[in-house]
Amino acid sequence: MREVVSVKDIPKGTRKPSVSSNTLDFLKSNVYNVTDITRKKKLTEILDKFSSEVTDEVFIIQNAKNKNAKGAFLDLEFFEELLTYKESMEEALDHVIVEEAISRKNKEATLSLSDVFDEDDIDFDLLMSEIGE
C-alpha cells in the first residue's frame, strides 16, 4: 500500500518545483534567447508593452550559450515600486532591530557568547582568532 504524503511534510529545500500550465505559458511567451531579441523586432514589442501603462509583466532574456547569463526586462515604474517596497522592508527591519537592542541595553546577559553562536553559523574559535588579529 502506498503512503500518502502531504507537500507540507516535505522539507522546503528538497521540494521539486511544480509545473503548471501557467508556468508553461510564461515560458512560451516571456522567455527569449538573445538571438530572438536581436534578430527580430521583439525588443521593440516588449518596450512598447511598457509604454502604455505600468505593468507587472516580466520578460526573461538568456544566452543559450551561457546558462548563467540571464536577465529580466520589466517596466521601470514597476521596478521602482518594487525597490520602494524593498527599502521600506529594510527600514522597518532596521527599526525593529534598533528597538530590540534598546530594550535589551541594560538587561543582564544570560547566555555566554559561545551559547549564542549556533555550531552551524559561526566558528567561535575562528572568530576569536580574527578578533585577536
C-alpha positions as CSV (number, residue, x, y, z in Angstrom):
1,M,0.0,0.0,0.0
2,R,1.3,3.4,-0.9
3,E,1.7,6.1,1.8
4,V,0.1,9.4,1.1
5,V,2.4,12.3,1.9
6,S,1.4,16.0,2.0
7,V,3.6,18.6,0.3
8,K,3.7,20.3,3.7
9,D,5.6,17.3,5.1
10,I,8.4,17.6,2.6
11,P,11.2,20.0,3.7
12,K,11.3,23.1,1.6
13,G,14.9,22.6,0.4
14,T,14.1,19.2,-1.0
15,R,10.8,20.0,-2.8
16,K,10.8,19.9,-6.6
17,P,9.2,23.0,-8.1
18,S,5.8,22.2,-9.5
19,V,5.0,23.0,-13.1
20,S,1.6,24.3,-14.1
21,S,0.0,25.4,-17.3
22,N,0.7,29.0,-16.1
23,T,4.4,28.2,-15.8
24,L,4.5,26.8,-19.3
25,D,2.5,29.8,-20.7
26,F,5.0,32.1,-19.1
27,L,8.0,30.2,-20.6
28,K,6.4,30.2,-24.0
29,S,5.6,33.9,-24.1
30,N,8.1,35.6,-21.8
31,V,11.5,33.8,-22.1
32,Y,13.7,34.7,-25.1
33,N,17.2,33.9,-26.2
34,V,19.5,36.8,-27.0
35,T,19.2,35.9,-30.7
36,D,15.4,36.2,-30.6
37,I,15.8,39.7,-29.3
38,T,18.5,40.9,-31.7
39,R,17.3,39.3,-34.9
40,K,13.6,40.2,-34.6
41,K,11.7,43.2,-33.5
42,K,10.9,41.5,-30.2
43,L,12.8,44.1,-28.1
44,T,10.6,46.9,-29.6
45,E,7.5,44.9,-28.9
46,I,8.5,44.3,-25.3
47,L,9.3,48.0,-24.8
48,D,6.0,49.0,-26.4
49,K,4.2,46.9,-23.8
50,F,5.8,49.0,-21.1
51,S,4.9,52.3,-22.8
52,S,1.1,52.4,-22.3
53,E,0.7,51.7,-18.6
54,V,2.6,50.3,-15.5
55,T,2.6,46.5,-15.8
56,D,4.0,43.7,-13.7
57,E,4.8,41.7,-16.8
58,V,8.4,40.3,-16.8
59,F,10.5,39.0,-19.7
60,I,13.5,36.8,-19.2
61,I,16.4,37.1,-21.7
62,Q,19.0,34.4,-21.7
63,N,22.1,33.5,-23.6
64,A,21.7,30.0,-25.0
65,K,25.5,29.5,-24.9
66,N,25.9,30.5,-21.2
67,K,23.1,29.4,-18.9
68,N,24.3,31.8,-16.2
69,A,23.8,34.8,-18.5
70,K,20.2,35.7,-17.7
71,G,18.4,39.0,-17.1
72,A,14.9,40.3,-16.7
73,F,13.1,43.1,-18.6
74,L,10.4,44.7,-16.6
75,D,8.6,48.0,-16.5
76,L,10.8,50.7,-15.0
77,E,7.9,52.2,-12.9
78,F,7.1,48.7,-11.6
79,F,10.8,48.1,-10.8
80,E,10.8,51.4,-8.9
81,E,7.7,50.3,-6.9
82,L,9.4,47.0,-6.0
83,L,12.5,48.9,-4.9
84,T,10.4,51.1,-2.7
85,Y,8.8,48.1,-1.1
86,K,12.3,46.6,-0.5
87,E,13.6,49.8,1.0
88,S,10.6,50.1,3.3
89,M,11.0,46.5,4.5
90,E,14.7,47.1,5.2
91,E,13.9,50.3,7.0
92,A,11.2,48.6,9.1
93,L,13.6,45.7,9.9
94,D,16.3,48.1,10.9
95,H,13.8,49.9,13.2
96,V,12.7,46.7,14.8
97,I,16.3,45.6,15.5
98,V,17.3,49.0,16.9
99,E,14.2,49.0,19.2
100,E,15.0,45.4,20.4
101,A,18.6,46.4,21.1
102,I,17.5,49.5,23.0
103,S,15.0,47.4,25.1
104,R,17.8,44.9,26.0
105,K,20.5,47.6,26.6
106,N,20.5,47.5,30.4
107,K,19.5,43.9,30.8
108,E,21.9,41.3,32.1
109,A,23.2,38.8,29.6
110,T,22.1,35.3,30.5
111,L,23.9,33.4,27.7
112,S,27.6,33.1,27.1
113,L,29.0,34.2,23.8
114,S,29.6,30.6,22.7
115,D,26.0,29.7,23.6
116,V,24.7,32.4,21.3
117,F,26.5,31.1,18.2
118,D,25.0,28.1,16.7
119,E,27.5,25.4,15.7
120,D,26.5,25.7,12.0
121,D,26.5,29.5,11.9
122,I,29.9,30.8,13.2
123,D,33.1,29.0,14.2
124,F,33.7,30.6,17.6
125,D,37.4,29.8,17.6
126,L,37.9,31.3,14.1
127,L,36.0,34.4,15.3
128,M,38.2,34.8,18.4
129,S,41.4,34.3,16.3
130,E,40.2,37.0,13.8
131,I,39.4,39.4,16.7
132,G,42.9,38.8,18.0
133,E,44.4,39.9,14.7
